[in-house]
Amino acid sequence: MADAAAAAGGRVVRILRPTLTVAAVIAVTWALIDAVREAGAVPLPRVTWLMASVALMLAGVLLAGVAWWRLLAGPSLRALLPSFAQAQLAKYVPGAIWQGVGQVLGAEQLGSARGRASAAFLVQLWTQLVAATCVGALLVLDRPPPAWTWLLVLGAVAGLATLARGALVRVLRVGGRLLRRDAAHAGRQAPAQRDVLLAVVLGGGTVVLGGWSYAVLLLGPRPQIEVWVVVAAFAAAWVAGFLIVPLPAGAGVREFVLLAALGARFGAAAVLAAAVLHRVVTLVAEILLATWSRLAAARDSATEHRPQADVETDGSVVAAEEDEG
């Protein structure tokens, strides 16, 4: 019975992964066309600004991949990165679940248990949210701070209190009961404490780099005193978009928060124009990471299966003779 269930699960995975890949390609193409069309009416910054913004965003997504690798504690980062990058594109598929499905299926294909991968994904979502809330709470240092930023401060304090492994174990056990799984087994899937804390740091780095990428579009690449305010506002907008689950990618909510935090200082038109361009930058960065990681994986696979020039005979290695003449 167990073998039959495992075989059925394997068939589902074999069908679902290529289906999800095709759906992600279609969704990303549509999202990119839509974002470029919206950006068409926006004055473009200098090419160097755009390149710097893409590079910062790419580094941020890569940090998220490192956090996923540490929480999973299984396959190598090089082996895991292609499926992680592909899963980032799957979030553009309608339904809001496909990024998680893609990451879990990719980890499972590399030998990780499904329960372990599912727990690691949930913990990554939570640590990313806590990190973004902490960065967004820095808006309270602005003068004058918006009144709603105190909600971020309270959220940051509450979120940090949940990072102890014992608290995460209890949360995963509750999730196990809700899903009618073995609650004790679900609790044992929690990542190690140091990996959880490292994921928070890496998640903070992801948000800061993403905010900096947005700030480059709004302010330019030269360091300015307002950069930290823009980064904190970007983090607050990310939190709001994350929490508004029914809307895809927090559509409209993030722009509303950015306007509330930055509109009076930089002007509504500039804030919204940078937000539209940043959608394109994010898509380009994710596509670049997916392409690069796939090419690297293909190169590694080709190197592994390349025939050796040396021939082993009777236990000794005989070098191939060079052609004469």
C-alpha positions as CSV (number, residue, x, y, z in Angstrom):
1,M,0.0,0.0,0.0
2,A,2.8,2.4,0.9
3,D,4.6,1.5,-2.3
4,A,1.5,2.2,-4.3
5,A,1.1,5.6,-2.6
6,A,4.7,6.5,-3.2
7,A,4.4,5.5,-6.9
8,A,1.2,7.6,-7.3
9,G,3.0,10.5,-5.6
10,G,5.9,10.2,-8.0
11,R,3.6,10.2,-11.0
12,V,2.0,13.4,-9.7
13,V,5.4,15.1,-9.3
14,R,6.5,14.0,-12.7
15,I,3.3,15.6,-14.2
16,L,3.1,18.6,-12.0
17,R,6.7,19.9,-12.4
18,P,6.7,20.3,-16.2
19,T,3.1,21.6,-16.1
20,L,4.2,24.2,-13.5
21,T,7.2,25.1,-15.7
22,V,5.1,25.8,-18.7
23,A,2.5,27.8,-16.7
24,A,5.4,29.8,-15.1
25,V,6.8,30.6,-18.6
26,I,3.4,31.8,-19.8
27,A,2.7,33.8,-16.7
28,V,6.1,35.5,-16.6
29,T,5.9,36.4,-20.3
30,W,2.4,37.9,-19.7
31,A,3.6,39.7,-16.6
32,L,6.7,41.1,-18.3
33,I,4.7,42.3,-21.3
34,D,2.2,44.0,-18.9
35,A,5.0,45.6,-16.8
36,V,6.8,46.9,-19.9
37,R,3.5,48.3,-21.3
38,E,2.9,50.1,-18.0
39,A,6.5,51.4,-17.9
40,G,6.2,52.7,-21.5
41,A,4.6,55.9,-20.3
42,V,7.2,56.4,-17.5
43,P,10.3,58.5,-18.2
44,L,13.2,56.0,-18.1
45,P,16.2,56.7,-15.9
46,R,19.8,56.3,-17.2
47,V,20.8,52.9,-18.4
48,T,23.5,52.7,-15.7
49,W,20.7,53.3,-13.1
50,L,18.7,50.5,-14.5
51,M,21.7,48.1,-14.5
52,A,22.6,49.0,-10.9
53,S,18.9,48.4,-9.9
54,V,18.8,45.0,-11.6
55,A,22.2,44.0,-10.1
56,L,21.0,44.9,-6.6
57,M,17.7,43.0,-7.0
58,L,19.5,40.0,-8.4
59,A,21.7,39.9,-5.3
60,G,18.7,40.1,-3.1
61,V,17.0,37.1,-4.8
62,L,20.2,35.2,-4.6
63,L,20.3,35.8,-0.8
64,A,16.8,34.4,-0.6
65,G,18.1,31.3,-2.3
66,V,20.9,30.9,0.2
67,A,18.3,31.2,3.0
68,W,16.2,28.4,1.4
69,W,19.3,26.2,1.1
70,R,20.3,26.7,4.8
71,L,16.7,26.0,6.1
72,L,16.4,22.9,3.9
73,A,19.8,21.6,5.1
74,G,20.0,19.0,2.3
75,P,21.1,19.4,-1.3
76,S,24.0,21.7,-2.3
77,L,23.3,25.3,-3.1
78,R,24.5,24.8,-6.7
79,A,22.1,21.9,-7.2
80,L,19.2,23.6,-5.4
81,L,19.4,27.1,-7.1
82,P,17.8,26.2,-10.5
83,S,14.6,24.9,-9.0
84,F,14.5,27.8,-6.5
85,A,14.9,30.3,-9.3
86,Q,12.2,28.7,-11.3
87,A,9.9,28.7,-8.3
88,Q,10.3,32.5,-8.0
89,L,8.8,32.8,-11.5
90,A,6.0,30.4,-10.6
91,K,4.6,33.1,-8.2
92,Y,3.3,34.9,-11.3
93,V,1.0,32.0,-12.0
94,P,-2.5,32.8,-10.6
95,G,-3.3,31.0,-7.4
96,A,-0.7,32.3,-4.9
97,I,0.5,28.8,-4.0
98,W,2.8,27.9,-6.9
99,Q,6.0,29.4,-5.6
100,G,5.8,27.1,-2.6
101,V,4.8,24.1,-4.7
102,G,7.7,24.7,-7.0
103,Q,10.3,25.0,-4.2
104,V,9.0,21.9,-2.4
105,L,8.9,19.8,-5.6
106,G,12.4,21.0,-6.5
107,A,13.8,20.0,-3.1
108,E,11.9,16.7,-3.2
109,Q,13.5,15.8,-6.6
110,L,16.9,16.4,-5.0
111,G,16.2,13.9,-2.2
112,S,14.6,16.0,0.6
113,A,11.6,14.7,2.3
114,R,8.4,16.5,1.4
115,G,7.6,17.2,5.1
116,R,11.0,18.7,5.7
117,A,10.8,20.8,2.5
118,S,7.3,22.1,3.4
119,A,8.4,23.0,6.9
120,A,11.4,24.8,5.5
121,F,9.3,26.8,3.1
122,L,6.9,27.9,5.8
123,V,9.7,28.9,8.0
124,Q,11.3,30.9,5.2
125,L,8.1,32.8,4.6
126,W,7.8,33.6,8.3
127,T,11.5,34.7,8.7
128,Q,11.2,36.8,5.6
129,L,8.1,38.5,7.0
130,V,9.7,39.1,10.3
131,A,12.9,40.5,8.7
132,A,10.9,42.8,6.4
133,T,8.8,44.0,9.4
134,C,12.0,44.9,11.3
135,V,13.4,46.9,8.4
136,G,10.1,48.6,7.8
137,A,9.9,49.5,11.5
138,L,12.9,51.8,11.0
139,L,10.4,54.3,9.5
140,V,9.6,55.2,13.1
141,L,13.0,57.1,13.2
142,D,11.8,59.4,10.4
143,R,10.8,62.9,11.4
144,P,7.9,63.1,11.7
145,P,7.1,59.3,11.6
146,P,3.8,58.3,10.2
147,A,1.5,57.1,13.0
148,W,1.0,53.7,11.4
149,T,4.7,52.9,11.6
150,W,4.2,52.0,15.3
151,L,2.2,48.9,14.1
152,L,5.4,47.8,12.3
153,V,7.4,48.2,15.6
154,L,4.9,46.1,17.5
155,G,4.9,43.5,14.7
156,A,8.7,43.4,14.7
157,V,8.8,42.8,18.4
158,A,6.1,40.1,18.3
159,G,7.7,38.5,15.3
160,L,11.2,38.3,16.9
161,A,9.6,36.6,19.9
162,T,8.4,33.7,17.7
163,L,11.9,32.9,16.3
164,A,12.9,30.6,19.1
165,R,12.8,27.1,17.8
166,G,10.4,26.0,20.5
167,A,7.9,28.5,19.2
168,L,8.4,27.4,15.6
169,V,7.9,23.8,16.7
170,R,4.6,24.6,18.3
171,V,3.4,26.5,15.2
172,L,4.4,23.5,13.0
173,R,2.6,21.1,15.3
174,V,-0.6,23.2,15.1
175,G,-0.2,23.2,11.3
176,G,0.2,19.4,11.4
177,R,-3.1,19.0,13.4
178,L,-4.9,21.3,10.9
179,L,-3.6,19.2,8.0
180,R,-4.5,16.0,9.9
181,R,-0.9,14.9,10.0
182,D,1.2,13.6,12.8
183,A,1.6,16.7,14.9
184,A,4.8,15.5,16.7
185,H,6.4,14.6,13.4
186,A,5.5,18.0,11.9
187,G,7.2,19.6,14.9
188,R,10.4,17.7,14.3
189,Q,10.7,19.1,10.8
190,A,11.6,22.6,12.2
191,P,15.1,23.8,11.0
192,A,17.9,24.2,13.5
193,Q,17.9,27.4,15.5
194,R,21.0,28.9,14.0
195,D,19.6,28.3,10.5
196,V,16.4,30.1,11.5
197,L,18.3,33.1,12.8
198,L,20.6,33.1,9.7
199,A,17.5,33.0,7.5
200,V,16.2,36.2,9.3
201,V,19.5,37.9,8.6
202,L,19.5,36.8,4.9
203,G,15.8,37.8,4.6
204,G,16.7,41.2,5.9
205,G,19.5,41.4,3.3
206,T,17.0,40.5,0.6
207,V,14.6,43.2,1.6
208,V,17.3,45.8,2.0
209,L,18.8,45.1,-1.4
210,G,15.3,45.1,-2.9
211,G,14.6,48.5,-1.3
212,W,18.0,49.8,-2.4
213,S,17.2,48.7,-5.9
214,Y,14.0,50.7,-5.8
215,A,15.8,53.7,-4.3
216,V,18.2,53.7,-7.2
217,L,15.3,54.2,-9.6
218,L,13.8,56.9,-7.4
219,L,16.9,58.8,-6.3
220,G,19.7,57.7,-8.6
221,P,22.8,55.5,-7.7
222,R,24.6,58.2,-5.7
223,P,24.4,57.7,-1.9
224,Q,21.9,60.1,-0.3
225,I,20.6,60.6,3.2
226,E,17.1,59.6,2.1
227,V,18.1,56.1,1.0
228,W,17.4,54.5,4.4
229,V,13.9,56.0,4.4
230,V,13.2,54.6,0.9
231,V,14.5,51.2,1.9
232,A,12.3,51.2,5.1
233,A,9.3,52.3,3.1
234,F,9.9,49.6,0.5
235,A,10.0,47.0,3.3
236,A,6.8,48.3,4.9
237,A,5.1,48.1,1.4
238,W,6.4,44.5,1.0
239,V,4.9,43.5,4.4
240,A,1.5,45.0,3.4
241,G,1.6,43.3,0.0
242,F,2.5,40.0,1.7
243,L,-0.3,40.2,4.2
244,I,-3.0,41.1,1.6
245,V,-3.3,37.5,0.4
246,P,-6.3,37.7,-1.9
247,L,-4.5,40.2,-4.2
248,P,-1.8,38.9,-6.5
249,A,1.6,40.1,-5.4
250,G,-0.1,42.7,-3.2
251,A,-1.4,44.5,-6.3
252,G,-2.0,48.2,-5.5
253,V,-1.4,47.8,-1.8
254,R,2.4,48.2,-2.0
255,E,2.0,51.4,-4.1
256,F,-0.5,52.8,-1.6
257,V,2.0,52.3,1.3
258,L,4.9,53.7,-0.8
259,L,2.8,56.8,-1.5
260,A,1.8,57.1,2.2
261,A,5.5,57.0,3.3
262,L,7.2,58.8,0.4
263,G,4.7,60.7,-1.6
264,A,4.9,64.0,0.4
265,R,8.7,64.0,0.2
266,F,9.4,62.9,-3.4
267,G,6.1,63.5,-5.1
268,A,3.4,60.9,-6.0
269,A,4.4,60.8,-9.7
270,A,8.1,59.9,-9.0
271,V,7.2,57.3,-6.4
272,L,4.7,55.5,-8.7
273,A,7.0,55.8,-11.7
274,A,9.8,54.1,-9.8
275,A,7.4,51.4,-8.5
276,V,6.3,50.6,-12.1
277,L,9.9,50.4,-13.3
278,H,10.8,48.2,-10.3
279,R,8.3,45.6,-11.4
280,V,10.2,45.3,-14.6
281,V,13.5,45.2,-12.8
282,T,12.3,42.5,-10.5
283,L,11.1,40.3,-13.4
284,V,14.4,40.8,-15.3
285,A,16.5,39.9,-12.2
286,E,14.5,36.7,-11.5
287,I,14.7,35.7,-15.2
288,L,18.4,36.3,-15.2
289,L,18.9,34.1,-12.1
290,A,16.8,31.3,-13.5
291,T,18.7,31.4,-16.8
292,W,22.1,31.6,-15.2
293,S,21.4,28.8,-12.7
294,R,20.0,26.5,-15.5
295,L,23.0,27.1,-17.7
296,A,25.4,26.4,-14.8
297,A,23.5,23.2,-14.0
298,A,23.7,22.1,-17.7
299,R,27.4,22.8,-17.8
300,D,28.0,20.8,-14.7
301,S,26.0,17.9,-16.0
302,A,27.9,18.0,-19.3
303,T,31.2,18.0,-17.4
304,E,30.2,15.1,-15.3
305,H,29.3,12.9,-18.4
306,R,32.3,14.0,-20.5
307,P,34.3,11.0,-21.7
308,Q,37.8,10.9,-20.3
309,A,40.8,11.1,-22.6
310,D,42.6,8.5,-20.6
311,V,41.9,4.8,-21.0
312,E,42.3,2.4,-18.1
313,T,44.0,-0.9,-19.0
314,D,44.9,-3.7,-16.6
315,G,44.7,-1.3,-13.7
316,S,47.1,1.2,-15.2
317,V,46.3,4.5,-16.9
318,V,47.6,4.8,-20.5
319,A,47.6,8.3,-21.9
320,A,46.2,8.5,-25.4
321,E,48.9,8.8,-28.0
322,E,49.1,11.9,-30.1
323,D,48.7,11.4,-33.8
324,E,51.9,11.6,-35.7
325,G,51.9,13.5,-38.9
